[in-house]
């Protein structure tokens, strides 16, 4: 029996199972390596295990009706449970930092690698490989393009302490805007006894911002004695 027959037959022998499981392992490895290179929570081994496991369960769905002598079965029942269950693993890939959530792409890659494993197990290897190619393009090729076209932004607080009783709010906002920082709200606190003022700005800050240059320009606004940027918790 040739390789194509190993991948497509509905009467699954041990050799058929081995070929499909190896292909599922290869698919999981390719996606897992890409995630590993980006230091994501779910990497090489996780993707391999999900791909191989889902492939095995899909073959089990096909094999069970044949094993008990049923002419018709429903191979989609186990597959449906895999699709639902993978959501729990996907949720574990999320990391919340303030108002920002990391790991959505990794969670999606877990879900799609399960689908690829199921598809390989079902014998639709061509569709599985096409999907694998598209997934790798989306993860590895489109990521730098997306980053360039849509720079990542995160909500943070910018605290600025002025050693004077007034603060030029408009100049501060102008400096922030010149660095691509989008202010959402501005709060001001005045300490009359110490003749000082504090501005707190909630803003969207680009991830690749030049912090040193930003601080340097803010200090030119007035008598600034302290600047702090922190996550929006």
Secondary structure, DSSP 8 states (H G I E B T S, - for coil): --HHHHHH-SS--HHHHHHHHHHHHHHHHHHHHHHHHTT-SS-HHHHHHHHHHHHHHHHHHHHHHHHTT-S---THHHHHHHHHHHHHHHHHT-EEETTEEE-HHHHHHHHHHHHHHHHHHHT-HHHHHHHHHHHHIIIIIHHHHHHHHS--EEEEEEEEEESSS---HHHHHHHHHHTT-EEEEEEEEEETTTTEEEEEEEEEEETT--HHHHHHHHHTTS-EEEEEEEE--
